[in-house]
Amino acid sequence: MERVSKINYYLDIAQTVSERSTCLRKRYGAIIVKNDTIISTGYNGAPRGRKNCSDLMRCTRETLGIPRGERYELCRSVHSEANAIIAASRESMLGSSLYMCCTEPGTGEIVAGTNSCMMCKRMILNAGISKVYIRDTKLEFRVINTEDWITDDDSLSGTFGY
């Protein structure tokens, strides 16, 4: 019997976490793992106590035609990475890995080529997370060493989105 790789095991869990998302555009799920222990999970949705886009049946950014990666101040959601970071102590995250998966709300299909936004990259760096694994297909993923976000500082590029 062939076992699923450990990375895809954690990405499977992140994909399942994405199913809790309340976003009408894209569902993201994230988990933070250290020493083979899941530290926390997070999905994108409105702050606790506020109505979700799925409750309101509308997305302000979608209505205004705003491209992904731009004008997040108009979004009701807290991102999956941020929610996972909020749920853990910094000490437990130092040297950890974040696993992330994005799925389509209507079909549940995996969305390839996604990445953390500039704000989440900053939070991931400050949390002390060392690596980010992002699922592109059921078996394929990218591995990002967060040190690369320091040497290749996209916040200086003047380019928005991802």
HUVEN-V819109 format. One record per residue. N is the residue number from 1. SS is DSSP state (helix for helix, strand for strand, loop for the rest). PHI is phi in radians with two decimals (none if undefined). D_LAST is the distance of its C-alpha to the last C-alpha in Angstrom with 2 decimals. Layout:
BEGIN
n: {N:N}
ss: {SS:SS}
phi: {PHI:PHI}
d_last: {D_LAST:D_LAST}
END
This chain:
BEGIN
n: {1:2:3:4:5:6:7:8:9:10:11:12:13:14:15:16:17:18:19:20:21:22:23:24:25:26:27:28:29:30:31:32:33:34:35:36:37:38:39:40:41:42:43:44:45:46:47:48:49:50:51:52:53:54:55:56:57:58:59:60:61:62:63:64:65:66:67:68:69:70:71:72:73:74:75:76:77:78:79:80:81:82:83:84:85:86:87:88:89:90:91:92:93:94:95:96:97:98:99:100:101:102:103:104:105:106:107:108:109:110:111:112:113:114:115:116:117:118:119:120:121:122:123:124:125:126:127:128:129:130:131:132:133:134:135:136:137:138:139:140:141:142:143:144:145:146:147:148:149:150:151:152:153:154:155:156:157:158:159:160:161:162}
ss: {loop:loop:loop:loop:loop:helix:helix:helix:helix:helix:helix:helix:helix:helix:helix:helix:helix:helix:loop:loop:loop:loop:loop:loop:loop:loop:strand:strand:strand:strand:strand:strand:strand:strand:loop:loop:strand:strand:strand:strand:strand:strand:strand:loop:strand:strand:loop:loop:loop:loop:loop:loop:helix:helix:helix:helix:loop:loop:loop:helix:helix:helix:helix:loop:loop:loop:loop:loop:loop:loop:loop:helix:helix:helix:loop:loop:strand:strand:loop:helix:helix:helix:helix:helix:helix:helix:loop:loop:loop:helix:helix:helix:helix:loop:loop:loop:strand:strand:strand:strand:strand:strand:strand:loop:loop:loop:loop:loop:loop:strand:loop:loop:loop:loop:loop:loop:loop:helix:helix:helix:helix:helix:helix:helix:helix:helix:helix:loop:loop:loop:strand:strand:strand:strand:strand:loop:loop:loop:loop:loop:strand:strand:strand:strand:strand:loop:helix:helix:helix:helix:helix:loop:loop:helix:helix:helix:loop:loop:loop:loop:loop:loop}
phi: {none:-1.62:-1.57:-1.17:-1.11:-1.08:-1.09:-1.21:-1.04:-1.20:-1.16:-1.06:-1.16:-1.05:-1.13:-1.12:-1.05:-1.04:-1.18:-1.48:-1.02:-1.96:-1.37:-1.48:-1.56:-2.58:-1.83:-2.03:-2.28:-2.44:-2.34:-1.94:-2.21:-2.44:0.92:1.05:-2.17:-1.32:-1.45:-2.86:-2.31:-2.79:-2.40:-1.47:-3.09:-1.10:-0.99:-0.87:1.58:-1.61:-1.22:-1.50:-1.02:-1.15:-1.33:-1.40:1.06:-2.74:-2.18:-1.03:-1.15:-1.18:-1.02:-1.50:1.21:-1.43:-1.13:-1.07:1.51:-2.22:0.97:-1.14:-1.12:-1.56:-1.50:-1.37:-1.50:-1.67:-1.22:-1.04:-1.09:-1.10:-1.11:-1.16:-1.17:-1.02:-1.46:-2.24:-1.46:-1.07:-1.01:-1.30:-1.60:-1.00:1.37:-1.45:-2.16:-1.95:-1.94:-2.40:-2.45:-2.03:-2.28:-1.34:-1.04:-1.32:-1.97:1.39:-1.17:-1.22:-1.75:-1.42:1.40:-1.39:-2.73:-1.27:-1.29:-1.05:-1.15:-1.19:-1.01:-1.12:-1.17:-1.07:-1.07:-1.18:-1.29:1.53:-1.29:-1.60:-2.36:-2.18:-1.89:-2.14:-1.33:-1.91:-2.49:-0.98:-2.05:-1.84:-2.69:-1.96:-2.05:-2.03:-1.45:-1.11:-1.02:-1.10:-1.27:-1.46:-1.28:-1.94:-1.33:-1.18:-1.25:-1.65:-1.36:1.39:-1.68:-1.85:1.44:-2.69}
d_last: {38.97:35.50:33.33:29.59:27.88:27.26:23.47:23.46:25.92:23.56:20.63:23.21:23.89:20.26:20.14:23.39:22.16:19.36:22.37:23.30:20.21:21.30:18.13:18.76:15.22:14.06:16.10:14.86:17.48:17.67:20.76:21.79:24.47:26.90:29.96:29.57:29.74:27.20:26.87:24.94:22.77:20.39:18.83:17.10:19.80:21.70:23.62:27.00:29.53:27.30:26.96:23.96:22.28:24.06:27.30:26.76:25.54:23.02:19.49:19.41:15.81:16.67:19.98:18.58:16.06:13.08:9.71:7.36:5.77:8.89:12.54:12.74:16.31:17.27:16.27:19.29:17.65:17.39:14.59:16.02:15.40:17.04:19.85:20.55:20.74:22.96:25.28:26.04:27.83:26.25:29.17:28.44:24.77:25.62:24.85:23.51:20.75:18.18:17.80:15.20:15.22:13.69:16.28:17.11:19.52:22.08:22.41:21.16:19.53:16.89:13.35:12.21:8.95:7.47:6.67:7.92:6.79:8.53:11.69:11.97:11.54:14.40:16.41:16.15:17.39:20.13:21.17:22.03:20.07:20.25:18.22:15.46:16.06:13.60:15.48:14.70:18.27:21.46:22.28:19.26:16.74:14.84:16.23:14.51:17.06:15.91:18.05:15.47:13.24:16.43:17.29:13.86:13.08:9.69:11.25:13.72:11.74:11.84:8.47:6.71:3.78:0.00}
END
